[in-house]
Amino acid sequence: QLQLVESGGGLVQPGGSLRLSCAASGDTLRYYDIDWFRQVPGKEREGVSCISVSGGSTNYADSVKGRFTISRDNARNTVYLQMNSLKPDDTAVYHCAVVPECPRGTYYYDRRSHSWGQGTQVTVSS
């Protein structure tokens, strides 16, 4: 059974960069659309970005558009989230998840997402 494992988080200053990784265990993620979402305690889950199976279709929440880039390497069974120009508001636990299909057009978080892992903490602070 597919289980995703997130890594790459850490503490970074505002304006800095991080690259998150989403790896699969138990199965391959190359057959699935993958979504990144983030969670802050006491706040609603926020979708961030989604990438299609082929990697040919990507979309982003308005809050990260132009700063974050999602990509995948199916040979390595990994999806990445490159985060640049980080802001304190980006502080959260980041998760990757399987979704039935990435949204077409405007991005939205699909609540049918599943198989996410423990997440990786991203803290943006000076």
Sequence and secondary structure as in RCSB ss.txt:
>XXXX:A:sequence
QLQLVESGGGLVQPGGSLRLSCAASGDTLRYYDIDWFRQVPGKEREGVSCISVSGGSTNYADSVKGRFTISRDNA
RNTVYLQMNSLKPDDTAVYHCAVVPECPRGTYYYDRRSHSWGQGTQVTVSS
>XXXX:A:secstr
  EEEEE  EEE TT  EEEEEEEESS STTSEEEEEEE TTS  EEEEEE TTS  EEE TTTTTTEEEEEETT
TTEEEEEE S  GGG EEEEEEEESS  SSS    TT B   S EEEEE  
